[in-house]
Amino acid sequence: MSALTASIILRVKDVFAQARLGVFQRVSSSTSGTNLSDASNQGIGQRASDGCVHLIGAGPGDAELLTIKAYKAIQQAEVILYDALVGEDVVAMFPASAQKMYVGKRYGQHSMTQPEICRVLLELAQSGKRVVRLKGGDPAIFARAGEECALLAQHDIPFVVVPGITAASGASAYAGIPLTHRDCAQSVRFVTAHLKDESAEPDWSSMAPSQKTKHGETLVFYMGLRRIEQICQRLIQHGVDKDMPVAVIEHATHAEQRVCIGTLATIADRVETSGISGPAITIVGRVVEYRYQTANLMSDSVLSGAVSGF
């Protein structure tokens, strides 16, 4: 890509970013649309003066991927409880008037346990606060929103779930890897490698057959970096070709995104050599091969973070 082309692309991106922020600000200040309290009370029978909760997906990291609905709810919040995977640029959008509470959980480092988060969430809502519970990605995908929704419903607290772009979609798009393809992947499966029972494992036997069919299936592992070697070994043991392509995307959609490419037989060593430490998404399937067919057409830094290839 020429320096002139790259310069034009960056200027265009800046224009779109400024325009998008302007839209966010106009929507937030507009009297049209749905008010946070009104939305929370639809069909629930609560008084408008009562507290309410928005469980919001902040997207995979890039602040420009935040939805307008999410932005508007954040601007109306009195208290925001946010997770570790919420990007700094999104945190910078929090209104100065809002109370900010970091409740992030990383491997071995929990600022609060899940029961503690639930207790605080409930107390704030019951005290009449407009609360935003902000999670990375989509709140309904491996983010324990189901547990929090059940708690709120049990105590008759009005709540709304605002979806976000899940990490798998953001990672695949910014890495130039389609999640499905008519020639090799007719379905995609999201799998968490971090189960409730630490000693338990995913159902490997149900994943392997789909990898060996003509049309195939893409596997996307969330929270699997620490178990990348085990994931690869189990898939191979259950009959998946050891040469099946694999991509590990670290800090997906962030400026510091890195992509490590390999196979089931090589990816664990390549991840260790690269120094990738997460958070990361792992994509397994023939779709990974299409990254190289799109790389020369994708702009600037989106594909520049590759640290190794086949």
C-alpha positions, 0 to 999 in steps of 0.5 A: 500500500502506498504512503499516499493511499495509507494517508488518505485512508487515515484521514477518511477514518478520522472524518468518520470517527468525528462524524460518529461521535457527533451522532452519539452526542446529538442522539444523547442530547435529543429528546426523541427516542426512549428515556432510560427510565421509561424503557426500563419500566415497559411492561414491568409495572414499576414506578418511574421513580424506582431504580432500573438497570441496563445490562449493556454490551460495550463491544470487543474494544474499539470504542467506535463499535459501541452502539448508539443505544448503549451510548445513550444509556451510558450518558443517562446513568447515575452509576456504572459498574464496568468490567475488565474488558471494557476499553479505555476509550469507552470508559472515557465516554462515561459522564462526569456525573456518574459514579464509576465502579470497576468490578473487573475479573481477570484470571486469578484477579477478581476486584469483586466476586460475582455474588458481590457484584450481584449484591451491589447491583441489587442494592443500587437499583433498590435505592432508586439509582439508574444503573448501567452494568457494562460488559465487554462484548455482548452481555448474553454471550459468556458474560453471566448476564443470565445470572444477573437478569435472574436476580433482578427479575426475582426482586422485581427490578426493571432491567433492559439488555442492550446487545453488543458486538461479541468478541468473535465478530470483532476479532474475525472482522479486524483479522480479515477472517470470515466466521462462515464460508460457503466452501468450508464452514456452514456453521459457527460454534462459540465455546467457552474454555472457562467452565463453571467447574474448573475440572470440567472440559467442553464436549470435544466429541461433538465438535470433532465430527463437524470439522471433518464434514465437507462443509465444516464448522468454525470453532471460536474459543473464548477465554481459551489462551491459557488452555490453548495446548489442551484445546489443540490436543483434545481436538486432534485426539478426537480426530480433527486434522492436526494441520487444521488452521488456527488463529489467535487474536489478542486485544481484538479491535484495539490498536494493539491487536495482534494475530498469530496464525498456525495449525492445531499442531503448531499454534501453542508453540507460536503463541508462546514464542510471540509473547501473546498473553491475552485477552484473546480469541481462538478461531479454529477452521478452514476459514482462517486460510481466507485471511491471506486472500483478503489481507492485501485489500484491507486497510492500514493497521487492521492486518498489521499485527500478525506475529507469525504465519503458517 
